[in-house]
């Protein structure tokens, strides 16, 4: 199992003097602050019962502060974002079970752009695979992988494409990688609050390598009849954390060891490719197909990530770019695109600094 999965662990409460798993969470460390990302409906129970965390000495009660989306008038089922996080005393990191290790912001892809046929993995702890023995938890981490759901599915289930991640998931026809056979996967009840991880955008690599490489969201819903797993994009969590903890921004700005080097990638959407190829002055220098271009672009981002460098995708808009070049009397070339995207990135960083901090 990939090391990045070590950040995911089961959320346990004490109900009637007995431990009970109610969901999953992803542990995140930001400049000596410790956060647990989860789903708001999981946190609903945490408001009523003590939290037990897995430590080297067994399940231990602990205190925390929290932020979450309150229950809507229509009920929690109407909440399509379902966001909550807990904040722990940083010293708690020292007593967590040895198998648990937090992610840093370098393990997160804050501007993942979802395209048709992209593959994502939802990882968490199903209720039915969790057992308790002598104040210890015995649980199994499961990963559920599928392709991005269609835009029609997003619309039918009232999810927004830019804030939610939905994958097709038929639990009765899943591939058990260990047994190399088709089997029935455990019900994903209990993985709410677990991580959503992105795969390489190069489909040929999926066959030969395990390519989970960045956290891109948090899981919260299983639509069994529709065969859909759903979650919320990670950048919304980061926005909430930094808005509620502005001291993190101050400490990052003043930290000598922090070097704010951010790389910018002009991102071409697939539906814009034809007009891009027919309009840009240097279109002949671009790849022949959008698929070839995207593999190259995502490989560039992945290489930067492996070097602990953050790359931000800036979505390319042809009309906006043409207006920009007209105002500045520039040709429609790659150099102009770099300047155009850099200006957009700089403006967005000033307006919401949150999403572009690196560790």
C-alpha positions, 0 to 999 in steps of 0.5 A: 500500500502506498505510503501516502495512505498512512495519513488515513485512519478510522475515526472512533467514538466512545458510545455507551462505554464501547468504541464505535467507528463512525467514519474515516479521516485524513491527517494533515500537518501544516507548519507544526499544526495538526489537522484531521480532515473528515466529513461534516456528517461524521463530525455530527456524532463527534459533537455528542461522544468522546473521540478515541484516537489510535495510539501506541498504547491503545485507543485514547480520548483526546480533545480538539477544536473543530470547524464544519458546515452546520446541518442544513434545514433540508437535512445533512443529505442535502449537503453536497460539500459535507466539510469538517476538520478537527484541530489537535494539539501538535504534541499529539503527533508523538503518540499516534500509532506508528503506522499513522503519519500526516501528509504535508501540503506538498502531498496535495494537488490543490488545482487538480482538473477533472477530465473524462476518463480520469481515475481516482481512488477513495480510501478509508475504513469500512465499518464492517472490517473494523473489530475491537479487542482489549482497547485496541482497534483491528481495522483494514484500509480499503481503496475503491478505484473508478473513473470520473462520473459523467457530467450527466451524473453530476447534474442528476445528483446535483453536484457541482463539477468544480467542487466535487469528485464523483466516480463510477463504482459498482461494488459487485464487479470490482477487481481484487488486485491481490487475488487478481479476480473479479469480486464483491467489494466491502460496502464503503460505509465508514470511508466517509472522511477518507481521502480521494487520491489522483492517479497519473493522467497517462492511461498507459502507466495505469497498467504498469505502475501504482500511480497514486500521487496526491490527495485531491479530495475527501470522501463523504457519500455512497449512492448505492442505487446510482453506483457512485462514490462522491466527495469534495475537492481538497482546496475547499478544505484548505480555504476553510483552514487558512481562513480560520487560522490566519496565523498559519499564513503569518508564520509561513510568510515569516519563516526563513526556511520557506521559499515561495517558489510556485510554478505556473501551468497554462491548462488547456481544457479538452473542449477548447483544443480545436479553437486553440489549435486553429487560433494561436500563432504558434499552434504548430509547436503544440502537440498533435492531440490534446491527449498527448499535450495533457500527458506531457503537462501532467508529467511536468506537474508530477516531476515538480511534485516529486521535488516538493515543488508546487505547480498551479494550473491556470485554466486557459480562456481563449477570449480572455487571452485574446483581449489580454494580447490586444491590450498589450499588443502581443502576439498569440504565442507561448511567451504571451501565454506564460505572461497571461497565466502568471498575471492570473495566478498573481491576482488569484494569490492576492485575492485568496492566498490560501490555496497556493501556500506550499510547505 
